[in-house]
Amino acid sequence: MTGLSRRTFLSACGALVPVVGFEARAAFAQGNANGFMAASSRPEGPGSAPKKPGLQGITAVCEVTGGGEKVYAVAVEYDVNINPASLSLDSYSVAVTPAATGYSPGMPEAVDKNDTAQPPQPRAVQAIYTNDAPARRMDRASVPGRFVVAEFAHDPDLSIPTTDSEKVSLTQLRDVRTTDGKVYAASATNYSNVGQRGDSVSIRGLEGWEQNHWWWDDSRATWLEYSIYLPKSFLAKGGDEKSYPLVLAVTHSGTSYNGTCKETLTETCIASIWGMPEVQEAHECVVITPRYERTTMNDYWEHTYDVENTYRLIQSLMSNTWNYGNPNLDDRRDKVLKIDPKRVYCTGWSMGAMTSLWLMAKHPDTFAGGLIIAGQQRPADVATLAGQNVLIITGTADGKATPWNEKCVPVWRKAGAKVTRPEETLDPALIFPVDDQKVLTGQVNRYLDEGGNITFLTFEGVDHMASARKFFYVKAARDWLLRQVKA
């Protein structure tokens, strides 16, 4: 029942049977066998038995960025392997349909970006190669496969808000040869990834996530919906014999209300960045992100029972009894997930950062560290953070988070914390491109190396919204968090 909230339950009941049927069929789509809802434009889904020789269909290949989900490429599926030597940058004309007017990334309850009447906009192909799946290759090198990936250029500043929907179209302009020499001729046919059962979409990094899990507390008759990232080594043979770090990543109020689990993972990178291949390669961990149906904590310091529910979910995972992985897949069926109690972390932005601060303050013996992005709490309520490991990052143009954390600094120092709070502000231009952060890493690590258990850093000129789009890309901050070990 993807996206079904209490508010929409009654109206959805009449359509419940077809919705369940859609989910069952969509499970065949690429990257969706784990429960992540990305539908195929063909009933069988990409990678299934072809209907006829030639081009079978197309898939939008997307990335989740700080600015939301963006289309980075289109994957063209054929019935047999394609000879990469027959491809050129002008083999196809490709277009991406802009998001619906009024859509704002990170606020999906306002406008559905795919409910758009905008005309498709041509997108120049910068690289073209073959692959064995409808997905990008970071080296852009061809491997044997029946998928052709037509990749676009993208701005290295990953904080720029997306203007893309998930809808793409393509026309084959040049002949394409198979590896056995057969020619598939150019055609005027225009292909779309839009289908009756949903759009065919592949999103890098989300294949390890399971969404639409439900934690239920029998003692209080309450529930909480969440998504979980399961590390690759856990899914390998013997993976349930290992204990893993756990990251609680709490998103913001914009993905609450009638949002879906998918939107908590794709509207911003707050949660999904921790499951990206390059991040997991450096720090393998389990990640969970709740999907709330309301704002859990407001600017009056009031909070809902979802905050304590979130902690109880953490407790249940730490009990090493979680065995709810997809029962239809051998790599996770009946496996019991083990969590290292010395390496449990929390992070979040805005409402998610406020929730993280509250959880750390009220349960000071649980978390090894917290990465707090643009969140604040009433100083008296978070005095217990004085004995914990916390890295706070804000922007000078954030009129709430920055001044409220300034008020917390003397409270923490009085309670015994060693607080590093430099007068110098950091330059946000040093964040991008993400593979060239040498200067920024040196600056951040210099402050972290001062030995404070609480470090409070601020970037010049960044406002509240921009902080979510930029600060989770500070690699030194992520690395710091996952190095913390509870005594």
Sequence and secondary structure as in RCSB ss.txt:
>XXXX:A:sequence
MTGLSRRTFLSACGALVPVVGFEARAAFAQGNANGFMAASSRPEGPGSAPKKPGLQGITAVCEVTGGGEKVYAVA
VEYDVNINPASLSLDSYSVAVTPAATGYSPGMPEAVDKNDTAQPPQPRAVQAIYTNDAPARRMDRASVPGRFVVA
EFAHDPDLSIPTTDSEKVSLTQLRDVRTTDGKVYAASATNYSNVGQRGDSVSIRGLEGWEQNHWWWDDSRATWLE
YSIYLPKSFLAKGGDEKSYPLVLAVTHSGTSYNGTCKETLTETCIASIWGMPEVQEAHECVVITPRYERTTMNDY
WEHTYDVENTYRLIQSLMSNTWNYGNPNLDDRRDKVLKIDPKRVYCTGWSMGAMTSLWLMAKHPDTFAGGLIIAG
QQRPADVATLAGQNVLIITGTADGKATPWNEKCVPVWRKAGAKVTRPEETLDPALIFPVDDQKVLTGQVNRYLDE
GGNITFLTFEGVDHMASARKFFYVKAARDWLLRQVKA
>XXXX:A:secstr
 TT  HHHHHHHHTTHHHHHHHHHHHTTSTT TTS     SSTT TTS  SSSSEEEEEEEEEEETTEEEEEEEE
EEESS B GGG  TTSEEEEEEE  TT  TT TTT  TTS     EE  EEEEEEESSSS  TT    S SEEEE
EE   S TTS   EEEEEEEEE S EEBTTS EE     EEESEETTEE EEETT TTEEEEEEEEETTTTEEEE
EEEE  HHHHSTTGGGSEEEEEEEE  GGG TT  HHHHHHSSSTTGGGGSHHHHHHS  EEEEEE SS SB TT
S B HHHHHHHHHHHHHHTT B  S TT TTTTT  BEEEEEEEEEEEETHHHHHHHHHHHH TTT SEEEEES 
   GGGGGGGGGS EEEEEETT TTHHHHHHHHHHHHHHTT  EE  S  B GGGS STT  HHHHHHHHHHHTT
  SEEEEEETT  HHHHHHHGGG HHHHHHHHH    
